[in-house]
């Protein structure tokens, strides 16, 4: 019997807007701290785990992503194919070369100056997003927004911005050796759930129960479906551990070795199905 079709999770649009605003402010504060210190130039030149990007380029990419909505909100719809959140998660890796080029261009245009100029450029993008989030168009539940991959509900597009801001905030923390980045709790919860749902959609089934307390539990992977009692195949990790696995920041074997993830049962090896979003 084929696995049952999953009902898409619903997200509260007002909470998503508030979470994106809060996560943006957390990033703004981090960029200000980075650019205000005496070693700001050296920190901006540091490498990141993102294929050769420096911290300066990572900040430029974050600014590009948070500024995408206000830059394109007024553009007319072209009638592109409808795109779900899971389809976005599956297809966004196709855009990696384009995004890399756009990041380099954005860095060269607005983020090549002194640290104070980098901070000011990030402020401009953050302010534009916050103004857009407060506007009536963003509150319209039926409003659509088009990207290269297709046409999304604007409420769904905001969730993709949460993914960008949470995942890349963690990249920034890694590059700067920060012990902990102060993610907004609702932003972290939404990204954890979105990536768990995308995983369950990409690998449908009921053989494995993936637990990410306190935010998500999904069943996935083909095989005998668990119905009651203790599941025979269980994978458990924390929210950031899952986000790093789901985005390829951490390899499955390394996560096991470092006890970031626990896995029990003969079907609990998820290495063949990761990352969810590259």
C-alpha positions as CSV (number, residue, x, y, z in Angstrom):
1,X,0.0,0.0,0.0
2,X,1.5,3.4,-0.9
3,X,2.1,5.8,2.0
4,X,-0.8,8.1,2.9
5,X,-0.7,11.6,1.5
6,X,0.5,14.0,4.2
7,X,-1.7,17.0,4.9
8,X,0.4,20.2,4.5
9,X,1.2,21.9,7.8
10,X,-0.4,25.3,8.3
11,X,1.6,28.3,9.6
12,X,0.1,31.4,11.2
13,X,1.0,34.3,8.8
14,X,1.1,36.9,11.6
15,X,3.5,34.7,13.6
16,X,5.7,34.2,10.4
17,X,5.9,37.9,9.9
18,X,6.8,38.6,13.5
19,X,9.4,35.8,13.5
20,X,11.0,37.1,10.3
21,X,11.1,40.6,11.8
22,X,12.6,39.4,15.0
23,X,15.2,37.2,13.2
24,X,16.1,40.1,11.0
25,X,16.7,42.3,14.0
26,X,18.9,39.5,15.6
27,X,21.0,39.5,12.4
28,X,21.2,43.3,12.4
29,X,22.5,43.3,15.9
30,X,25.1,40.6,15.0
31,X,26.2,42.6,12.0
32,X,26.5,45.8,14.1
33,X,28.7,43.9,16.7
34,X,30.8,42.5,13.9
35,X,31.4,45.8,12.2
36,X,31.9,47.9,15.3
37,X,34.9,46.0,16.8
38,X,38.6,47.0,16.3
39,X,39.2,43.7,14.3
40,X,36.1,44.2,12.0
41,X,38.2,44.2,8.8
42,X,39.9,40.9,9.7
43,X,36.5,39.3,10.8
44,X,34.9,40.4,7.5
45,X,37.7,38.7,5.6
46,X,37.3,35.4,7.5
47,X,36.4,32.3,5.4
48,X,33.0,30.6,5.9
49,X,31.9,27.0,5.3
50,X,30.1,28.2,2.1
51,X,32.3,27.3,-0.7
52,X,34.8,30.1,-0.6
53,X,32.6,32.9,0.6
54,X,34.1,35.3,3.1
55,X,32.1,36.7,6.1
56,X,31.7,39.9,4.1
57,X,30.1,38.0,1.2
58,X,27.9,36.0,3.6
59,X,26.6,39.3,5.1
60,X,26.0,40.6,1.6
61,X,24.1,37.4,0.8
62,X,21.9,37.7,3.9
63,X,21.1,41.3,2.9
64,X,20.2,40.2,-0.6
65,X,17.9,37.6,0.8
66,X,16.1,39.8,3.3
67,X,15.8,42.6,0.7
68,X,14.3,40.3,-2.0
69,X,10.7,40.9,-0.9
70,X,10.7,44.7,-0.8
71,X,12.7,44.9,-4.1
72,X,10.2,42.7,-6.0
73,X,6.9,43.1,-4.2
74,X,5.5,45.5,-6.7
75,X,6.4,43.4,-9.8
76,X,3.4,42.1,-11.8
77,X,2.7,38.4,-11.8
78,X,3.9,36.5,-14.9
79,X,1.7,33.4,-14.4
80,X,4.4,31.0,-13.4
81,X,3.6,27.5,-12.2
82,X,2.3,27.2,-8.6
83,X,5.1,26.3,-6.2
84,X,4.7,24.7,-2.7
85,X,7.1,25.0,0.2
86,X,8.3,21.4,-0.3
87,X,8.8,22.0,-4.0
88,X,10.8,25.1,-3.2
89,X,13.0,23.1,-0.8
90,X,13.6,20.4,-3.4
91,X,14.3,22.9,-6.2
92,X,16.2,25.8,-4.6
93,X,19.6,24.1,-5.1
94,X,19.1,24.6,-8.9
95,X,19.5,28.3,-8.2
96,X,22.8,28.0,-6.4
97,X,25.0,29.3,-9.3
98,X,22.6,32.2,-9.9
99,X,22.6,33.1,-6.2
100,X,26.3,32.9,-5.9
101,X,26.7,35.3,-8.8
102,X,24.1,37.7,-7.4
103,X,25.9,37.6,-4.0
104,X,29.2,38.6,-5.6
105,X,27.5,41.4,-7.5
106,X,25.7,42.6,-4.4
107,X,28.9,42.5,-2.3
108,X,30.8,44.4,-4.9
109,X,28.0,47.0,-5.3
110,X,27.2,47.7,-1.6
111,X,29.4,45.7,0.8
112,X,33.0,46.4,-0.3
113,X,33.4,49.5,1.8
114,X,34.6,50.0,5.4
115,X,32.9,48.1,8.2
116,X,30.7,51.1,9.0
117,X,29.5,51.1,5.4
118,X,28.8,47.4,5.5
119,X,26.7,47.9,8.6
120,X,24.8,50.8,7.0
121,X,24.1,48.8,3.9
122,X,22.7,45.9,5.9
123,X,20.5,48.4,7.8
124,X,19.0,49.7,4.6
125,X,18.0,46.1,3.5
126,X,16.6,45.3,7.0
127,X,14.7,48.5,7.2
128,X,13.1,47.9,3.8
129,X,12.0,44.4,4.8
130,X,10.5,45.6,8.1
131,X,8.6,48.3,6.3
132,X,7.2,45.8,3.8
133,X,6.2,43.4,6.6
134,X,4.2,46.1,8.1
135,X,2.3,46.9,4.9
136,X,-1.2,45.7,3.9
137,X,0.0,43.6,0.8
138,X,2.0,41.2,3.0
139,X,-1.0,40.6,5.3
140,X,-3.2,39.5,2.3
141,X,-3.5,35.7,2.7
142,X,-4.2,35.2,-1.0
143,X,-1.3,37.4,-2.3
144,X,1.1,35.6,-4.6
145,X,4.8,36.3,-5.2
146,X,6.9,35.0,-8.0
147,X,10.5,33.7,-8.0
148,X,12.5,31.9,-10.6
149,X,11.1,28.5,-9.5
150,X,7.5,29.5,-9.7
151,X,4.6,31.3,-8.1
152,X,4.2,31.0,-4.3
153,X,1.7,32.3,-1.8
154,X,3.4,35.3,-0.3
155,X,2.8,33.8,3.2
156,X,4.9,30.8,2.0
157,X,7.6,33.0,0.6
158,X,8.1,34.6,4.0
159,X,8.8,31.1,5.4
160,X,11.6,30.7,2.8
161,X,13.1,34.0,4.1
162,X,13.0,32.4,7.6
163,X,15.0,29.5,6.2
164,X,17.5,31.9,4.7
165,X,17.9,34.0,7.8
166,X,18.1,31.1,10.3
167,X,20.4,28.9,8.2
168,X,22.8,31.7,7.3
169,X,22.8,33.1,10.8
170,X,24.2,29.8,11.9
171,X,26.8,30.0,9.1
172,X,27.7,33.4,10.4
173,X,28.0,32.1,14.0
174,X,30.2,29.2,12.7
175,X,32.5,31.6,10.8
176,X,32.9,33.9,13.8
177,X,33.2,31.1,16.3
178,X,30.2,32.3,18.3
179,X,29.0,29.8,20.9
180,X,25.4,30.6,20.3
181,X,23.4,32.8,17.9
182,X,20.3,34.3,19.5
183,X,17.8,33.0,17.0
184,X,14.2,34.0,17.4
185,X,12.4,31.0,18.9
186,X,9.4,31.1,16.5
187,X,11.8,31.5,13.5
188,X,13.8,28.4,14.7
189,X,10.6,26.5,15.2
190,X,9.2,27.3,11.7
191,X,12.4,26.4,9.9
192,X,12.7,23.1,11.9
193,X,9.1,22.1,10.9
194,X,9.4,23.2,7.3
195,X,12.6,21.1,6.8
196,X,11.1,18.1,8.6
197,X,8.0,18.3,6.5
198,X,10.1,18.6,3.3
199,X,12.0,15.6,4.3
200,X,8.8,13.6,4.9
201,X,7.5,14.7,1.5
202,X,10.8,13.8,-0.3
203,X,11.1,10.4,1.4
204,X,7.4,9.4,2.0
205,X,6.7,6.4,4.3
206,X,6.2,5.5,7.9
207,X,9.1,3.3,8.8
208,X,11.1,5.9,10.7
209,X,10.0,8.4,13.2
210,X,12.0,11.6,13.1
211,X,11.8,13.6,16.4
212,X,13.1,17.1,16.7
213,X,11.9,18.3,20.2
214,X,10.3,20.5,21.0
215,X,9.2,21.5,17.5
216,X,8.5,18.6,15.2
217,X,7.8,14.9,14.8
218,X,7.3,13.3,11.3
219,X,7.2,9.8,9.9
220,X,9.1,9.1,6.7
221,X,11.1,6.4,4.8
222,X,9.6,3.5,2.9
223,X,8.9,0.3,4.9
224,X,6.6,-1.1,7.4
225,X,4.4,1.6,8.9
226,X,4.5,2.0,12.7
227,X,1.0,2.2,14.2
228,X,1.2,2.0,18.0
229,X,3.7,1.5,20.8
230,X,7.4,2.3,20.6
231,X,8.5,2.9,17.0
232,X,11.1,0.3,15.8
233,X,13.1,3.0,14.0
234,X,13.7,6.4,15.7
235,X,15.9,9.3,14.9
236,X,16.2,12.2,17.3
237,X,18.2,15.4,17.3
238,X,17.8,19.0,18.4
239,X,16.5,21.8,16.1
240,X,19.9,23.2,15.0
241,X,21.3,19.7,14.7
242,X,18.5,18.9,12.3
243,X,18.8,22.1,10.4
244,X,22.5,21.4,9.9
245,X,21.8,17.9,8.7
246,X,19.0,19.0,6.5
247,X,21.1,21.6,4.7
248,X,24.3,19.6,4.4
249,X,26.2,21.6,7.0
250,X,26.8,18.4,9.0
251,X,27.3,14.9,7.5
252,X,25.2,12.0,8.9
253,X,28.3,10.1,10.1
254,X,29.8,13.1,11.8
255,X,26.5,13.8,13.6
256,X,26.4,10.3,14.9
257,X,30.0,10.4,16.0
258,X,29.5,13.7,17.8
259,X,26.2,12.5,19.4
260,X,24.3,15.3,17.7
261,X,21.8,12.7,16.5
262,X,20.7,9.4,18.0
263,X,19.4,6.7,15.7
264,X,17.9,3.3,16.6
265,X,16.5,0.6,14.3
266,X,17.7,-1.1,11.1
267,X,16.1,1.5,8.9
268,X,17.2,4.6,10.9
269,X,20.2,5.4,8.7
270,X,19.1,8.6,6.9
271,X,22.4,9.3,5.1
272,X,21.0,8.3,1.7
273,X,18.2,10.8,2.0
274,X,20.1,13.9,3.2
275,X,20.5,16.8,2.7
276,X,16.9,18.0,2.2
277,X,18.0,21.4,1.0
278,X,21.5,21.9,-0.4
